[in-house]
Amino acid sequence: MISSAAEQQNLEQTRQRVFMALFIALAVGLHTFEALLPNPLPWFRIGLANILALTVLALYGLRAMWVLTLSRIFIGSLLLGNLLGPGFLLSLAGGLGACLLMSGGVVLLRKGIGLIGLSVLGAAGHVCGQLLVAGLVIIQHQSIWLLLPVLLLFALVSGVLNGFAADLLVDYLLQHPAFSACRKGFGPHQLKG
């Protein structure tokens, strides 16, 4: 039994750290799983790990989203054996682009955007980041930008689906004791009330 407010706060912080570690582990697992799936075309991935990035954004804030995304990319690349290879560069550029656009969306549109809108922004940023690196480093030809409309359409669909899944996951997690004092928002533990 917890006897003081300080011990209660310590327990809550420990629970939240454990959940953050679990979110990173799950994101790495989804990143690795998705990389092993066959793709009909290069860069066509659903982006399942983005569900966890959005969840962490809603529960912990921007900094935690960046930590999860960069951890997922580096650890996943180590597991897949492509650290500093072309796949890693594409993943890193996509992750950075997604985080930049989602961060911009949170800062500029705090009250006017939800997880689905942020997910679409992140998917678009991911596509643009990957095409930028592919055009500059891998393919080195400007015609790669002709793929942009098709990839943005795919990003729209996957962004809506991932945002919807993240929204459901956040609603579910807010019922857990570790997040009982929180409400859905884009800051570190938006308090109820």
C-alpha positions in Angstrom: 0.0 0.0 0.0 1.3 3.4 -0.9 1.4 5.8 2.1 2.3 9.2 0.7 1.7 11.4 -2.2 5.4 11.3 -3.1 5.4 7.5 -3.3 2.2 7.7 -5.4 3.9 10.1 -7.8 7.0 8.0 -7.9 4.9 4.9 -8.8 3.1 6.8 -11.6 6.4 8.1 -13.0 7.8 4.5 -13.0 4.7 3.2 -14.7 5.0 5.9 -17.4 8.7 5.1 -18.0 7.9 1.4 -18.3 5.2 2.2 -20.8 7.6 4.4 -22.8 10.1 1.5 -22.9 7.3 -0.8 -24.1 6.2 1.7 -26.8 9.8 1.8 -28.1 10.1 -2.0 -28.1 6.8 -2.4 -29.9 7.7 0.3 -32.4 11.0 -1.5 -33.1 9.1 -4.8 -33.5 6.6 -3.2 -35.9 9.4 -1.5 -37.9 11.3 -4.8 -38.2 8.1 -6.8 -39.0 7.1 -4.3 -41.7 10.5 -4.3 -43.3 10.3 -8.1 -43.7 7.0 -8.0 -45.5 7.1 -8.1 -49.3 6.4 -4.7 -50.9 4.6 -4.3 -54.3 6.7 -1.1 -54.9 9.6 0.5 -53.1 8.6 2.8 -50.2 5.1 1.4 -50.0 4.7 0.6 -46.3 1.8 1.3 -44.1 3.9 2.8 -41.3 2.5 0.8 -38.4 5.2 2.1 -36.1 3.7 5.6 -36.6 0.7 4.5 -34.5 3.0 4.3 -31.5 4.7 7.6 -32.4 1.3 9.2 -32.4 0.3 7.5 -29.2 3.4 8.7 -27.4 2.9 12.2 -28.8 -0.6 12.3 -27.3 0.5 10.9 -23.9 4.0 12.2 -23.5 4.5 15.1 -25.9 6.8 16.1 -28.8 10.2 15.1 -27.2 9.0 11.6 -26.5 7.8 11.2 -30.1 11.2 12.2 -31.4 12.9 9.8 -28.9 10.6 6.9 -30.0 11.0 7.6 -33.7 14.8 7.9 -33.7 15.2 4.9 -31.3 13.0 2.8 -33.6 15.0 3.7 -36.7 18.4 3.1 -35.2 17.5 -0.1 -33.2 15.5 -1.5 -36.1 18.3 -0.9 -38.5 20.7 -2.6 -36.2 18.4 -5.6 -36.0 17.9 -5.7 -39.8 21.6 -5.3 -40.5 21.3 -2.2 -42.6 22.7 0.5 -40.3 24.1 3.3 -42.5 22.9 1.5 -45.6 20.4 2.9 -48.2 17.4 1.5 -46.3 18.6 3.2 -43.1 19.0 6.5 -44.9 15.5 6.3 -46.4 14.1 5.4 -43.0 15.9 8.1 -41.2 14.9 10.8 -43.7 11.3 9.6 -43.7 11.3 9.6 -39.9 12.8 13.1 -39.6 10.4 14.4 -42.2 7.4 12.9 -40.4 8.5 14.2 -37.0 9.2 17.7 -38.4 5.7 18.0 -40.0 3.9 16.5 -37.0 5.9 18.8 -34.6 4.9 21.7 -36.8 1.3 20.6 -36.8 1.3 20.4 -33.0 3.0 23.8 -32.5 1.0 25.7 -35.1 -2.4 24.0 -34.9 -2.5 22.7 -31.3 -6.3 23.0 -30.9 -7.2 22.6 -34.6 -5.7 19.2 -35.4 -6.2 15.7 -34.1 -4.2 12.5 -34.3 -5.6 11.6 -37.7 -4.5 15.0 -39.1 -1.1 14.7 -37.5 -0.8 11.2 -38.9 -1.5 12.4 -42.4 1.1 15.2 -42.0 3.6 12.6 -40.7 2.9 10.3 -43.7 3.4 13.1 -46.1 6.6 14.2 -44.4 7.8 10.6 -44.5 7.2 10.4 -48.3 8.9 13.7 -48.9 11.9 12.9 -46.8 12.4 9.5 -48.5 12.1 11.0 -52.0 14.6 13.7 -51.1 17.2 11.2 -50.0 16.4 8.8 -52.9 16.8 11.7 -55.3 20.0 13.0 -53.8 21.8 9.8 -52.7 20.4 6.6 -54.2 18.8 7.3 -57.6 20.3 10.8 -58.2 17.7 11.8 -60.7 15.0 14.4 -60.5 12.4 12.2 -62.2 11.9 10.4 -58.9 9.6 13.3 -57.9 7.1 12.1 -60.5 6.2 9.4 -57.9 5.2 12.1 -55.4 1.5 12.3 -56.3 1.0 8.5 -56.1 3.0 8.2 -52.9 1.1 11.1 -51.3 -2.2 9.5 -52.1 -1.0 6.3 -50.5 0.3 8.4 -47.5 -3.2 10.0 -47.2 -4.8 6.5 -46.9 -2.2 5.0 -44.6 -2.1 8.3 -42.5 -5.9 8.2 -41.9 -5.8 4.5 -41.0 -2.8 4.9 -38.6 -4.3 8.0 -37.1 -7.6 6.3 -36.4 -5.8 3.3 -34.8 -3.7 5.7 -32.7 -6.8 7.5 -31.6 -8.4 4.3 -30.4 -5.2 3.2 -28.7 -4.9 6.5 -26.8 -8.5 6.3 -25.7 -7.9 2.7 -24.4 -4.7 3.6 -22.6 -6.3 6.6 -20.8 -8.3 4.0 -18.9 -5.1 2.4 -17.5 -3.9 3.5 -14.0 -0.6 4.8 -15.4 -2.5 7.4 -17.4 -5.5 7.9 -15.2 -4.5 11.5 -14.4 -4.2 12.4 -18.1 -6.5 13.5 -20.9 -5.8 13.3 -24.6 -3.7 16.2 -25.8 -0.3 17.0 -27.3 1.7 17.8 -24.2 3.3 15.8 -21.5 0.4 14.4 -19.6 -2.4 16.8 -20.2 -4.1 16.8 -16.8 -7.9 16.3 -16.6 -10.0 19.1 -15.3 
